[in-house]
């Protein structure tokens, strides 16, 4: 029987000089809080942040430590580093990342190419998961019933009344 080393990620950040991802984690076997510095090599202002994040997360040397760090968080750290390498201030990089990771309700998604559409869908999936109430959440309520006011004038839709014919 082998003992499994478990590391609980506490904080994850980026260091610009030298370029590295820094993880503060708790080692469950020793109950100590430690810091792991993962140098970022071969990364420039032209690099793909998603790819870099995936490669780091799947790197055999770091995989066990990064178990509790989401791919999205790593991607964000790489995008901050990329912005820094491109001469942006931290505030500019953060704002740019925020805009890229939010959905514009006015945007016509029918006009997007497959890659951009897939990106929007993954943002929506992540938002859905983040906001979804799960059974073990403290404020989870099963079978919520909502009373809708009956005294207000009900609006009817045009398609309700077009024809009384059976379809």
N, CA, C and O of each residue as an XYZ file, in Angstrom:
668
protein
N       0.839     -1.200      0.000
C       0.000      0.000      0.000
C       0.872      1.247      0.000
O       1.730      1.420      0.866
N       0.644      2.111     -0.979
C       1.450      3.332     -1.049
C       0.657      4.500     -0.479
O      -0.564      4.575     -0.615
N       1.370      5.389      0.150
C       0.695      6.571      0.680
C       0.663      7.632     -0.413
O       1.669      7.910     -1.066
N      -0.494      8.206     -0.590
C      -0.651      9.230     -1.624
C      -0.338     10.589     -1.009
O      -0.910     10.981      0.008
N       0.583     11.293     -1.653
C       0.924     12.635     -1.188
C      -0.202     13.568     -1.612
O      -0.551     13.629     -2.791
N      -0.760     14.280     -0.672
C      -1.804     15.228     -1.060
C      -1.372     16.645     -0.728
O      -0.909     16.950      0.372
N      -1.542     17.490     -1.722
C      -1.192     18.889     -1.581
C      -2.455     19.707     -1.780
O      -3.201     19.499     -2.737
N      -2.685     20.637     -0.868
C      -3.857     21.492     -0.983
C      -3.401     22.892     -1.377
O      -2.717     23.578     -0.618
N      -3.797     23.299     -2.582
C      -3.412     24.624     -3.081
C      -4.102     25.705     -2.258
O      -5.314     25.657     -2.050
N      -3.329     26.673     -1.795
C      -3.880     27.788     -1.012
C      -3.946     29.060     -1.857
O      -4.986     29.715     -1.928
N      -2.836     29.398     -2.492
C      -2.770     30.596     -3.337
C      -1.888     30.291     -4.524
O      -0.949     29.500     -4.433
N      -2.197     30.922     -5.633
C      -1.377     30.744     -6.816
C      -1.189     32.116     -7.454
O      -2.150     32.865     -7.631
N       0.049     32.437     -7.794
C       0.313     33.755     -8.363
C       1.394     33.702     -9.408
O       1.923     32.639     -9.732
N       1.713     34.870     -9.932
C       2.732     34.946    -10.982
C       3.818     35.920    -10.540
O       3.545     36.939     -9.907
N       5.056     35.579    -10.889
C       6.184     36.461    -10.621
C       6.743     36.873    -11.976
O       6.986     36.020    -12.829
N       6.952     38.181    -12.187
C       7.423     38.650    -13.486
C       8.939     38.497    -13.643
O       9.429     38.258    -14.747
N       9.675     38.634    -12.546
C      11.129     38.619    -12.628
C      11.717     37.720    -11.566
O      11.693     38.111    -10.399
N      12.241     36.550    -11.870
C      12.209     35.858    -13.154
C      10.805     35.312    -13.427
O      10.065     35.050    -12.479
N      10.415     35.132    -14.704
C       9.058     34.670    -15.001
C       8.795     33.299    -14.377
O       9.471     32.320    -14.696
N       7.802     33.242    -13.480
C       7.469     31.978    -12.837
C       6.062     32.023    -12.247
O       5.515     33.084    -11.945
N       5.501     30.817    -12.098
C       4.210     30.665    -11.432
C       4.538     30.191    -10.023
O       5.321     29.259     -9.843
N       3.940     30.833     -9.026
C       4.243     30.490     -7.643
C       2.995     29.933     -6.970
O       1.909     30.505     -7.057
N       3.178     28.821     -6.310
C       2.062     28.156     -5.633
C       2.352     28.066     -4.144
O       3.406     27.579     -3.736
N       1.416     28.536     -3.342
C       1.493     28.338     -1.894
C       0.554     27.168     -1.614
O      -0.628     27.228     -1.951
N       1.061     26.127     -1.013
C       0.243     24.939     -0.791
C       0.500     24.346      0.591
O       1.508     24.635      1.236
N      -0.428     23.519      1.021
C      -0.287     22.833      2.302
C      -0.005     21.374      1.995
O      -0.722     20.739      1.222
N       1.038     20.852      2.604
C       1.396     19.445      2.445
C       0.674     18.690      3.554
O       1.016     18.825      4.729
N      -0.327     17.895      3.179
C      -1.135     17.200      4.181
C      -0.355     16.184      5.013
O      -0.688     15.933      6.171
N       0.689     15.600      4.412
C       1.432     14.581      5.152
C       2.263     15.182      6.295
O       2.487     14.523      7.311
N       2.719     16.435      6.130
C       3.528     17.059      7.172
C       2.793     18.228      7.836
O       3.262     18.787      8.827
N       1.634     18.587      7.274
C       0.841     19.705      7.783
C       1.584     21.046      7.717
O       1.324     21.955      8.505
N       2.511     21.146      6.763
C       3.271     22.388      6.611
C       2.808     23.141      5.381
O       2.396     22.538      4.390
N       2.877     24.466      5.449
C       2.560     25.293      4.284
C       3.871     25.606      3.583
O       4.832     26.063      4.202
N       3.893     25.354      2.296
C       5.124     25.534      1.520
C       4.875     26.368      0.276
O       3.737     26.647     -0.100
N       5.979     26.756     -0.350
C       5.903     27.532     -1.586
C       6.629     26.754     -2.682
O       7.733     26.250     -2.474
N       6.005     26.666     -3.833
C       6.634     25.994     -4.981
C       6.772     27.016     -6.104
O       5.802     27.665     -6.494
N       7.977     27.146     -6.610
C       8.229     28.077     -7.712
C       8.407     27.265     -8.992
O       9.292     26.415     -9.086
N       7.557     27.539     -9.968
C       7.612     26.820    -11.241
C       8.060     27.806    -12.319
O       7.270     28.638    -12.766
N       9.327     27.716    -12.739
C       9.840     28.673    -13.733
C       9.078     28.577    -15.053
O       8.711     27.489    -15.497
N       8.850     29.723    -15.664
C       8.186     29.759    -16.968
C       9.271     29.961    -18.017
O       9.925     31.003    -18.073
N       9.441     28.940    -18.844
C      10.473     29.021    -19.894
C       9.809     29.040    -21.264
O       8.660     28.628    -21.420
N      10.555     29.527    -22.253
C      10.085     29.549    -23.649
C       8.690     30.172    -23.778
O       7.836     29.654    -24.498
N       8.473     31.265    -23.088
C       7.177     31.942    -23.141
C       7.427     33.395    -23.522
O       8.260     34.068    -22.915
N       6.698     33.878    -24.537
C       6.887     35.261    -24.975
C       5.541     35.953    -25.075
O       4.497     35.366    -24.790
N       5.584     37.212    -25.487
C       4.328     37.962    -25.620
C       3.477     37.435    -26.778
O       2.346     37.882    -26.971
N       4.020     36.482    -27.553
C       3.262     35.899    -28.664
C       2.727     34.503    -28.318
O       2.032     33.888    -29.127
N       3.046     34.006    -27.128
C       2.667     32.637    -26.758
C       1.170     32.486    -26.506
O       0.465     33.458    -26.234
N       0.707     31.248    -26.602
C      -0.698     30.909    -26.360
C      -0.872     30.577    -24.881
O      -0.323     29.589    -24.393
N      -1.637     31.402    -24.170
C      -1.802     31.241    -22.718
C      -2.523     29.938    -22.357
O      -2.167     29.280    -21.380
N      -3.538     29.570    -23.147
C      -4.292     28.343    -22.862
C      -3.386     27.127    -22.968
O      -3.428     26.228    -22.128
N      -2.566     27.115    -24.010
C      -1.659     26.001    -24.243
C      -0.623     25.921    -23.116
O      -0.342     24.842    -22.596
N      -0.066     27.064    -22.752
C       0.934     27.107    -21.681
C       0.338     26.612    -20.363
O       0.988     25.878    -19.618
N      -0.906     27.018    -20.080
C      -1.584     26.597    -18.850
C      -1.797     25.080    -18.828
O      -1.578     24.425    -17.809
N      -2.230     24.534    -19.974
C      -2.443     23.081    -20.069
C      -1.139     22.322    -19.894
O      -1.092     21.304    -19.203
N      -0.082     22.820    -20.519
C       1.213     22.149    -20.415
C       1.724     22.152    -18.972
O       2.275     21.156    -18.503
N       1.542     23.268    -18.277
C       1.995     23.335    -16.887
C       1.174     22.391    -16.007
O       1.718     21.659    -15.181
N      -0.147     22.425    -16.200
C      -1.030     21.596    -15.371
C      -0.753     20.102    -15.577
O      -0.900     19.306    -14.649
N      -0.354     19.728    -16.788
C      -0.096     18.316    -17.084
C       1.370     17.923    -16.939
O       1.728     16.767    -17.169
N       2.218     18.872    -16.560
C       3.634     18.580    -16.385
C       3.809     17.598    -15.223
O       3.379     17.882    -14.105
N       4.445     16.432    -15.482
C       4.578     15.408    -14.441
C       5.233     15.914    -13.148
O       4.934     15.414    -12.064
N       6.119     16.899    -13.265
C       6.802     17.422    -12.064
C       5.887     18.276    -11.195
O       6.102     18.384     -9.988
N       4.861     18.887    -11.804
C       4.002     19.821    -11.062
C       2.567     19.351    -10.891
O       1.823     19.910    -10.085
N       2.173     18.326    -11.643
C       0.788     17.859    -11.717
C       0.123     17.695    -10.347
O      -0.974     18.207    -10.121
N       0.788     16.983     -9.439
C       0.205     16.704     -8.117
C      -0.046     17.983     -7.316
O      -1.006     18.070     -6.551
N       0.826     18.967     -7.502
C       0.704     20.220     -6.757
C      -0.422     21.091     -7.308
O      -1.069     21.834     -6.570
N      -0.643     20.986     -8.621
C      -1.606     21.873     -9.286
C      -3.003     21.274     -9.392
O      -3.866     21.821    -10.079
N      -3.225     20.161     -8.720
C      -4.524     19.485     -8.748
C      -5.661     20.439     -8.399
O      -6.708     20.418     -9.047
N      -5.466     21.268     -7.386
C      -6.531     22.159     -6.919
C      -6.546     23.525     -7.572
O      -7.283     24.411     -7.139
N      -5.741     23.710     -8.612
C      -5.706     25.006     -9.304
C      -6.380     24.833    -10.657
O      -6.001     23.957    -11.435
N      -7.380     25.668    -10.940
C      -8.129     25.515    -12.194
C      -7.289     25.965    -13.385
O      -6.379     26.784    -13.261
N      -7.627     25.404    -14.534
C      -6.959     25.754    -15.782
C      -7.175     27.240    -16.076
O      -6.288     27.923    -16.589
N      -8.362     27.719    -15.741
C      -8.709     29.128    -15.973
C      -7.786     30.051    -15.173
O      -7.337     31.080    -15.678
N      -7.508     29.671    -13.918
C      -6.625     30.487    -13.069
C      -5.208     30.525    -13.657
O      -4.577     31.580    -13.711
N      -4.722     29.365    -14.092
C      -3.378     29.315    -14.683
C      -3.328     30.149    -15.966
O      -2.353     30.853    -16.226
N      -4.395     30.055    -16.759
C      -4.465     30.821    -18.005
C      -4.402     32.322    -17.693
O      -3.747     33.088    -18.400
N      -5.093     32.723    -16.629
C      -5.103     34.127    -16.224
C      -3.688     34.579    -15.840
O      -3.257     35.667    -16.221
N      -2.970     33.740    -15.083
C      -1.620     34.093    -14.665
C      -0.703     34.240    -15.879
O       0.112     35.160    -15.948
N      -0.848     33.318    -16.835
C      -0.048     33.416    -18.059
C      -0.406     34.665    -18.851
O       0.469     35.297    -19.443
N      -1.692     35.026    -18.869
C      -2.073     36.216    -19.643
C      -1.527     37.481    -18.982
O      -1.206     38.450    -19.669
N      -1.419     37.477    -17.636
C      -0.821     38.628    -16.946
C       0.671     38.722    -17.289
O       1.207     39.809    -17.508
N       1.320     37.565    -17.330
C       2.739     37.522    -17.690
C       2.943     37.977    -19.139
O       3.871     38.724    -19.450
N       2.049     37.505    -20.014
C       2.118     37.874    -21.429
C       1.950     39.392    -21.588
O       2.669     40.029    -22.359
N       0.997     39.954    -20.851
C       0.772     41.400    -20.881
C       1.999     42.160    -20.414
O       2.381     43.172    -21.002
N       2.618     41.654    -19.339
C       3.832     42.279    -18.793
C       4.953     42.266    -19.841
O       5.655     43.259    -20.036
N       5.101     41.111    -20.512
C       6.139     40.988    -21.546
C       5.838     41.917    -22.725
O       6.748     42.349    -23.432
N       4.551     42.218    -22.928
C       4.152     43.112    -24.014
C       4.133     44.569    -23.601
O       3.736     45.430    -24.386
N       4.561     44.858    -22.368
C       4.665     46.241    -21.905
C       3.407     46.808    -21.260
O       3.325     48.014    -21.023
N       2.418     45.948    -20.970
C       1.199     46.452    -20.317
C       1.412     46.565    -18.809
O       2.237     45.862    -18.225
N       0.649     47.464    -18.198
C       0.669     47.536    -16.737
C      -0.215     46.406    -16.223
O      -1.001     45.833    -16.977
N      -0.086     46.090    -14.950
C      -0.887     45.019    -14.359
C      -2.379     45.332    -14.482
O      -3.182     44.450    -14.786
N      -2.744     46.600    -14.241
C      -4.153     47.012    -14.332
C      -4.692     46.806    -15.749
O      -5.820     46.348    -15.932
N      -3.872     47.149    -16.750
C      -4.288     46.970    -18.149
C      -4.490     45.497    -18.465
O      -5.478     45.121    -19.095
N      -3.550     44.661    -18.026
C      -3.639     43.220    -18.270
C      -4.873     42.623    -17.618
O      -5.572     41.806    -18.217
N      -5.135     43.040    -16.382
C      -6.305     42.520    -15.657
C      -7.601     42.904    -16.351
O      -8.515     42.089    -16.472
N      -7.676     44.157    -16.810
C      -8.881     44.641    -17.489
C      -9.085     43.900    -18.814
O     -10.207     43.529    -19.158
N      -7.999     43.689    -19.548
C      -8.055     42.981    -20.817
C      -8.553     41.546    -20.593
O      -9.396     41.044    -21.336
N      -8.014     40.906    -19.558
C      -8.421     39.524    -19.255
C      -9.900     39.498    -18.869
O     -10.637     38.606    -19.289
N     -10.335     40.487    -18.060
C     -11.734     40.538    -17.618
C     -12.668     40.658    -18.821
O     -13.711     40.005    -18.877
N     -12.279     41.504    -19.786
C     -13.112     41.680    -20.982
C     -13.173     40.397    -21.812
O     -14.218     40.044    -22.358
N     -12.032     39.709    -21.895
C     -11.995     38.466    -22.679
C     -12.813     37.360    -22.032
O     -13.321     36.471    -22.716
N     -12.939     37.420    -20.706
C     -13.610     36.336    -19.990
C     -15.065     36.656    -19.639
O     -15.692     35.914    -18.883
N     -15.609     37.752    -20.179
C     -17.017     38.052    -19.913
C     -17.798     37.985    -21.216
O     -17.246     38.153    -22.303
N     -19.071     37.741    -21.082
C     -19.947     37.619    -22.238
C     -20.684     38.937    -22.441
O     -21.273     39.483    -21.508
N     -20.644     39.436    -23.658
C     -21.385     40.646    -23.998
C     -22.782     40.220    -24.450
O     -22.924     39.574    -25.489
N     -23.823     40.578    -23.676
C     -25.175     40.131    -24.036
C     -25.659     40.673    -25.383
O     -26.588     40.122    -25.975
N     -25.040     41.741    -25.864
C     -25.444     42.343    -27.138
C     -24.778     41.669    -28.340
O     -25.175     41.895    -29.483
N     -23.775     40.852    -28.077
C     -23.003     40.258    -29.176
C     -23.817     39.208    -29.934
O     -24.491     38.374    -29.330
N     -23.746     39.263    -31.257
C     -24.425     38.272    -32.080
C     -23.506     37.066    -32.260
O     -22.550     37.108    -33.034
N     -23.808     36.003    -31.541
C     -22.930     34.829    -31.564
C     -23.052     34.022    -32.856
O     -22.244     33.130    -33.113
N     -24.063     34.335    -33.667
C     -24.187     33.667    -34.966
C     -23.065     34.088    -35.915
O     -22.763     33.390    -36.883
N     -22.450     35.240    -35.625
C     -21.419     35.763    -36.526
C     -20.007     35.325    -36.124
O     -19.035     35.680    -36.791
N     -19.892     34.554    -35.034
C     -18.569     34.150    -34.559
C     -18.070     32.913    -35.288
O     -18.859     32.088    -35.749
N     -16.740     32.794    -35.388
C     -16.194     31.561    -35.961
C     -16.205     30.479    -34.869
O     -16.480     30.768    -33.704
N     -15.908     29.249    -35.253
C     -16.007     28.114    -34.324
C     -15.141     28.285    -33.080
O     -15.561     27.951    -31.972
N     -13.920     28.810    -33.270
C     -12.993     28.951    -32.140
C     -13.539     29.961    -31.122
O     -13.545     29.701    -29.919
N     -13.997     31.114    -31.622
C     -14.535     32.154    -30.731
C     -15.814     31.676    -30.047
O     -16.035     31.955    -28.869
N     -16.658     30.952    -30.796
C     -17.906     30.443    -30.231
C     -17.607     29.436    -29.118
O     -18.251     29.458    -28.070
N     -16.637     28.562    -29.346
C     -16.244     27.575    -28.337
C     -15.738     28.278    -27.078
O     -15.991     27.827    -25.961
N     -15.019     29.388    -27.271
C     -14.495     30.167    -26.143
C     -15.655     30.742    -25.314
O     -15.645     30.661    -24.086
N     -16.662     31.329    -26.004
C     -17.821     31.895    -25.302
C     -18.568     30.793    -24.538
O     -18.991     30.988    -23.399
N     -18.719     29.637    -25.190
C     -19.440     28.530    -24.551
C     -18.728     28.065    -23.289
O     -19.375     27.776    -22.283
N     -17.398     27.991    -23.333
C     -16.673     27.540    -22.152
C     -16.777     28.576    -21.025
O     -16.816     28.208    -19.851
N     -16.820     29.874    -21.377
C     -17.019     30.924    -20.365
C     -18.394     30.747    -19.721
O     -18.539     30.843    -18.502
N     -19.408     30.487    -20.566
C     -20.769     30.307    -20.034
C     -20.859     29.059    -19.155
O     -21.505     29.074    -18.108
N     -20.207     27.981    -19.588
C     -20.200     26.752    -18.786
C     -19.568     26.998    -17.423
O     -20.070     26.539    -16.396
N     -18.456     27.732    -17.432
C     -17.757     28.000    -16.181
C     -18.608     28.873    -15.256
O     -18.673     28.634    -14.050
N     -19.264     29.895    -15.837
C     -20.155     30.758    -15.050
C     -21.305     29.949    -14.471
O     -21.686     30.125    -13.313
N     -21.853     29.059    -15.293
C     -22.964     28.222    -14.841
C     -22.525     27.365    -13.654
O     -23.222     27.295    -12.642
N     -21.373     26.719    -13.782
C     -20.871     25.858    -12.702
C     -20.596     26.659    -11.438
O     -20.861     26.198    -10.328
N     -20.057     27.873    -11.619
C     -19.722     28.715    -10.471
C     -20.982     29.129     -9.705
O     -20.982     29.189     -8.476
N     -22.059     29.414    -10.455
C     -23.287     29.928     -9.824
C     -24.291     28.839     -9.452
O     -25.266     29.099     -8.748
N     -24.047     27.623     -9.928
C     -24.998     26.541     -9.706
C     -25.019     26.134     -8.239
O     -23.973     25.996     -7.606
N     -26.215     25.945     -7.711
C     -26.351     25.461     -6.340
C     -26.303     23.938     -6.375
O     -27.034     23.296     -7.129
N     -25.431     23.374     -5.546
C     -25.330     21.916     -5.475
C     -26.002     21.439     -4.195
O     -26.201     22.216     -3.261
N     -26.347     20.166     -4.158
C     -27.081     19.621     -3.005
C     -26.376     19.857     -1.677
O     -27.031     20.044     -0.652
N     -25.038     19.850     -1.687
C     -24.331     20.021     -0.414
C     -24.008     21.480     -0.079
O     -23.317     21.745      0.904
N     -24.502     22.432     -0.887
C     -24.329     23.848     -0.546
C     -25.221     24.179      0.649
O     -26.339     23.675      0.750
N     -24.723     25.032      1.560
C     -25.524     25.355      2.756
C     -26.863     26.032      2.431
O     -27.840     25.846      3.156
N     -26.912     26.817      1.341
C     -28.160     27.513      1.024
C     -28.953     26.824     -0.088
O     -29.771     27.455     -0.758
N     -28.705     25.528     -0.277
C     -29.430     24.763     -1.302
C     -30.871     24.524     -0.843
O     -31.104     24.084      0.283
N     -31.829     24.816     -1.716
C     -33.244     24.545     -1.399
C     -33.795     23.665     -2.505
O     -33.682     23.988     -3.687
N     -34.386     22.563     -2.113
C     -34.954     21.644     -3.098
C     -36.374     22.093     -3.427
O     -37.135     22.440     -2.524
N     -36.733     22.092     -4.684
C     -38.097     22.362     -5.122
C     -38.610     23.726     -4.644
O     -39.518     23.805     -3.816
N     -38.022     24.781     -5.174
C     -38.447     26.140     -4.822
C     -39.763     26.448     -5.536
O     -39.894     26.222     -6.739
N     -40.723     26.961     -4.792
C     -41.992     27.373     -5.395
C     -42.078     28.885     -5.360
O     -41.833     29.510     -4.328
N     -42.427     29.466     -6.494
C     -42.503     30.918     -6.592
C     -43.931     31.306     -6.947
O     -44.522     30.744     -7.869
N     -44.487     32.275     -6.209
C     -45.826     32.791     -6.500
C     -45.673     33.972     -7.445
O     -44.916     34.901     -7.162
N     -46.376     33.941     -8.550
C     -46.345     35.066     -9.469
C     -47.601     35.902     -9.254
O     -48.694     35.351     -9.121
N     -47.459     37.223     -9.218
C     -48.628     38.082     -8.970
C     -49.677     37.904    -10.072
O     -49.362     37.935    -11.262
N     -50.924     37.717     -9.648
C     -51.996     37.460    -10.609
C     -52.769     38.731    -10.973
O     -53.499     38.757    -11.964
N     -52.604     39.778    -10.172
C     -53.412     40.975    -10.406
C     -52.877     41.838    -11.549
O     -53.588     42.713    -12.043
N     -51.637     41.603    -11.974
C     -51.094     42.400    -13.069
C     -51.662     41.914    -14.398
O     -52.014     40.745    -14.553
N     -51.741     42.840    -15.349
C     -52.238     42.492    -16.675
C     -51.272     41.519    -17.338
O     -50.082     41.807    -17.463
N     -51.780     40.374    -17.761
C     -50.918     39.398    -18.406
C     -50.646     39.816    -19.839
O     -51.551     40.228    -20.564
N     -49.382     39.703    -20.238
C     -49.033     40.033    -21.617
C     -49.176     38.775    -22.452
O     -48.816     37.682    -22.016
N     -49.696     38.937    -23.635
C     -49.778     37.760    -24.493
C     -48.807     37.932    -25.651
O     -48.499     39.047    -26.074
N     -48.344     36.815    -26.141
C     -47.416     36.852    -27.268
C     -48.213     36.748    -28.553
O     -49.274     36.125    -28.594
N     -47.688     37.365    -29.605
C     -48.352     37.321    -30.897
C     -48.570     35.903    -31.400
O     -49.606     35.606    -31.994
N     -47.617     35.041    -31.170
C     -47.726     33.688    -31.721
C     -48.761     32.844    -30.985
O     -49.151     31.781    -31.467
N     -49.217     33.321    -29.793
C     -50.243     32.598    -29.047
C     -51.586     32.654    -29.781
O     -52.375     31.711    -29.735
N     -51.828     33.792    -30.465
C     -53.169     34.065    -30.957
C     -53.311     33.927    -32.468
O     -54.416     34.062    -32.993
N     -52.219     33.664    -33.175
C     -52.286     33.675    -34.625
C     -53.346     32.758    -35.190
O     -54.126     33.150    -36.058
N     -53.370     31.539    -34.695
C     -54.390     30.630    -35.238
C     -54.874     29.685    -34.146
O     -54.105     29.241    -33.294
N     -56.136     29.400    -34.196
C     -56.697     28.472    -33.237
C     -56.671     27.042    -33.786
O     -57.204     26.113    -33.180
N     -56.036     26.896    -34.948
C     -56.040     25.575    -35.585
C     -55.167     24.601    -34.816
O     -54.151     24.976    -34.231
N     -55.578     23.360    -34.830
C     -54.750     22.298    -34.248
C     -53.585     22.046    -35.196
O     -53.738     22.098    -36.416
N     -52.438     21.776    -34.626
C     -51.265     21.512    -35.477
C     -50.947     20.037    -35.415
O     -49.998     19.583    -36.054
